[in-house]
Amino acid sequence: MEEKKSDVVELDSSSHKRGRGIYLLPNLFTTAALFSGFYAVLAAMNAQFEKAAVAIFIAMILDGLDGRVARMTNTQTAFGAEYDSLSDMVAFGLAPALVMYEWALHSLGKPGWLAAFVYTAGAALRLARFNSKLDVADNHYFQGLPSPSAAAIVAASVWVAVDNGIEGSNVAIIAGLITGACGLLMVSNVRYNSFKHIDLKGKVPFIAVVGIALVFAIILMQPPLILFLVFALYALSGLVTSVRSHFQQ
């Protein structure tokens, strides 16, 4: 009996030890997204703004993958959700604001860092509100502009300007308006389509695959400009829908 009891104790202790660990695969993607945001800040500090913008977009891709990987492998945990939020704050809250500040906003003085702070605070509040309403939120819509989309607008605008040889100090006011507007949209009540109702596992017509290939081809022609237009139109779509709903009431 003593041997059996000891075996039970050992099994219990080993199970307890396994329960204290974390799943590697989804958190690996989250860590990579966090690193991309961190790298974007370092690149901006060294005036490598194109690399900084690209790093933010890489963080977006990785952020989209970690949640899907967790769901596909059934490795969703509370730790993973919290870690993902902290990673999002760095990659989509701090990094875009600091990249924009280093590129253009610093030339405005106090209004410049104020615009950067409005964006950062907006991202933090947006993430906090999203996490607090996970159980009651409508999966078909986001309340406020999602932080990755706001980061994409800021990063793509820097990328477009650098790609065309435009100095940040020459368009600092426009940069400040874009940054501040994105920050305010994140904490607004404007609803944005989440596209979560799209069934990625279902079958689609052959022409849809051709269309996807064409979309990638168009993006590759002028990546910064196309990405900026796509996310800017997404930001405007929520505003248009809200105005239309207001007048229809």
Buried (B, 14 or more C-beta within 10 A) or exposed (E): EEEEEEEEEEEEEEEEEEEEEEBEEBBBBBBBBBBBBBBBBBBBEEEBBBBBBBBBBBBBEBBEBBBEBBEEEEBBEEEBBEBBBEBBBBBBBBBBBBBBBBBBBBBBEEEBBBBBBBBBBBBBBBBEBBBEEEEEBEEEBBBBBBBBBBBBBBBBBBBBBBBEEBEBEEBBBEBBEBBBBBBBBBBBEBBBBBEEEEEEEEEEEEEEEEEEEEEEEEBEEEBBBBBBEBBBEBBEEBBEBBEEEEEEE
